[in-house]
């Protein structure tokens, strides 16, 4: 059964934001495993990783603004960022997520829920 236009309209921006956040998380935090690499090289590589993030993020917001407000788009992006970061922190950096991190993230998700109330 093909996806209805409404489903695509609502979900495509979220999917694009999710993939863009994966790139941005690596651009911002991936270098932490390579502390011996000179800072200028890390900055240049981070910019190269960030380019695909922008290629995904800009259309996500452009398409998403047809059905979401700017505040809702930003909120979706932040919840995705937290979700991606938790996985990244555990699997890539090998850093544990503690109870207080999860509690703080949960409060942010609660705040996100409030943004979507009418």
Residue pairs with C-beta under 8 A, 6 or more apart in sequence:
3 11
9 63
9 66
9 67
10 67
12 60
12 63
13 60
13 61
13 63
13 64
13 67
13 68
13 73
13 76
14 60
14 64
14 76
14 80
16 56
16 57
16 59
16 60
16 63
17 56
17 57
17 60
17 61
17 64
17 73
17 76
17 77
17 80
18 80
18 84
19 56
20 52
20 53
20 54
20 56
20 57
20 60
21 53
21 77
21 80
21 81
21 84
22 84
23 49
23 50
23 52
23 53
23 56
24 49
24 50
24 53
24 57
24 81
25 81
25 84
25 85
25 88
26 49
26 88
26 92
27 46
27 47
27 49
27 50
27 53
28 46
29 85
29 88
29 92
29 93
30 46
30 49
30 92
31 37
31 42
31 45
31 46
32 93
33 92
33 93
34 42
57 77
60 73
61 70
61 73
64 73
64 76
65 73
68 76
71 115
72 115
72 116
75 111
75 112
75 115
75 116
76 112
78 108
78 112
79 108
79 109
79 112
82 105
82 108
82 109
86 97
86 101
86 105
89 95
89 96
89 97
90 96
90 97
